[in-house]
Amino acid sequence: MQRWKTILLATVALLLGACSVTGNTPAEKRQAVLNMRSDTLKQLYKEHPKARSQIASAYGYGVFDMANQNLILLSTSGGYGVLTDKAGRHTYMRVGGGGVGFGLGIKDYREVLIFKNKADFERFRDHGWDASAQAEATAKANNDGGEVTANQSVDLDVITYQITQSGAALQATIGAAKYWPWDALN
């Protein structure tokens, strides 16, 4: 019983951490989100050089700081991020999601969504739902460890990259995430 309490507390702490942004004012929080985006893109370009040209030729992209936990049959996630269109306009967003499938794990990761066309970008920005199927094996702390992840959106024409910051997970899930504009920052 004590073991499950420890797992539950760690899960809640990770999800709450992923859902918070440093800063006291909306301007400070927007800057923190943009800093996260810049750091994530640097790491993405280092690990996946072709992503630079994919973003350059896309209508827009989103970068999100996420946390995910999976306990046996239920998976939940949460976080925040920013969408950037081809003209450089930002829409700050929140995200929460859930899924079903087999697995166990908890992880902190960054997600980059590259939208190939305007219609999908605007639909995502305005309505925010994304259904996806995912399979992964992850064991990572700081820069040590590795991961194998496959994640495919089933309702948007996007390219998705996930960069794990830390965590351990072995899961295969089907789920949906709700992305919505962050009114306090837009």
N, C-alpha and C positions, 0 to 999 in steps of 0.2 A: 504494500500500500504506500509506503514512504517513497518508493521508487517512482510511482505514478505521480505523486504530488510534486516531486522534484522535476519530472518531465513537464508537467502542466505549468509549473511556475516558470521554467526556462522558456517554454513556448510563449506564454503571455508576455514575458519580458522582451523576447525577440520581436514579436509582432508589434508591441507598443513602441519599441525602439525604431522599427522600420516606418512606423506611421508618424513619427515626429521629426520635425525639422528644426535645426538650431536657429536661434534668432528671436528677438522680442517683437519686432515690428514686421508688418507685411513686406517692407522693402528688404529687411535683413533676411527674412525667410525666402523671398524670391532669389536673392543673391546666393543663399545656401543651395537652393535647388539648381541654379545655373552652374555653381561650382561643382556639384555632384555630376551634372551632365558633362561638363568639360573633362573631369577626371575619368569618367566612364568612357567617353569617346577616345581619349588617349589610350586607355587600356584596350579598348576594342580594336583600334587601328593597329596596335602592336601585336595583338593575338590573331586578328583576322584582317590583314591588309586590304583585301578586296572590299571590305565594308566601306572604306572611304569613297570609292567610286560608286558603290550602290547608293550611299546617302547623297552624293553629289548629283546623281541622275534621278533621284526620287522626288516626288512632290513634297514630301515631308517625312519627319521621323519623330519618335518619342523615346525618351530615356526615363526609366523608372527605377527607384530604389525600393526593393521588395524584400519581404520575409515570407517564408512558407513553412508550414508544419504539416506533417501527415502522420496520423495515428491510426494504423490498421486500415480502415475503410474510408476515412474522412480526411480531406485535405482542405486547409484554409490558407489564405494569403492576404497581405495588405501592404500598402505603401503609398508613395507619392512620386510625382515626376512632372515632366514638361513636354509638351508637343511643340515642335517648331516646323512651320511651313516653309516653302521655297523662298518666300519673301522675308523670312527671318522673324515673323510674328510668333509670339509665345502664347500658349494656353497652359496654365498650371493646372495639374490634375491630381486627384486622389484615386486610389484603387482598392478594391476588396474583392475577394473571390473565394470560391469553394469548388470542390470536386469530389468524385467518388472513384474508388479503385483500390488496388492493393498497394500498401507501402508503409514505410516507417522512416521518419526523419525530420530534420529541421535545418533550415539554411537561410542565409542572408545573401541576396544576389542582386545584380543589376540586370534589367531587361531593356533591350533596344529593339524598337519596332520600326521598320522602314516601310513606308507606304509608297507603293509604286504609282498610285494615281490619286487625283484630287477627290474623286467620289468616295473612295474608301477612307481617306484621311478625314474628310468632312463628316462622314457617317460616324466614324470612331469618335471624333471630337464632340459631335453633337449628341450622340446616343450612347456611345461608350461600351457596348457589349462586345465581348469576344469569346467565342467558344473554342476550346482547343483540346487536343489530345497530347499527352506528354509521357515520355518514359525516360528515366534517368538513373544513374548510379553516381553518387557524389561523395567524396570524402576530402575536405579541404579546410585548412586553417591557415590564415594569412596567405602566403604564396606557396605553401607546401601542400602536396596532394594533387588530386586530379578529378576530372569529371567526364562523363559521357552523357550527353543530353540530346534528346530529340523532342522538338516542340513544334506542332503545326497548327496554325489557325485553321478553323474549318469554315469561317464565314467572311474572312477578309483576305485580299491579295496582298500579303505583307511578308517581309523577311524578318525573322525573329532571331535575335542573339540573346543568350543568357550567359552572364559572367558571374560565377559564384565567388563571393567574398570569403565566406566560411560556412561550415556546416557539414552534415552527413545525412545522406538520404538514399534510399533505394525504393523507387516507386514507379508505378504505372497508373496514371489517372486520366479521367475525362472530366473536364470541368468548364466553368465559365467565370469570367471576371467582369466586374462592373467598374469601368473607368468613368469619372465624372469631373466636370470643371470644379476647381477649388475656388469657390466664390471669394473667399477672403484675400486671395492673391491675384485674382484677375481684375 
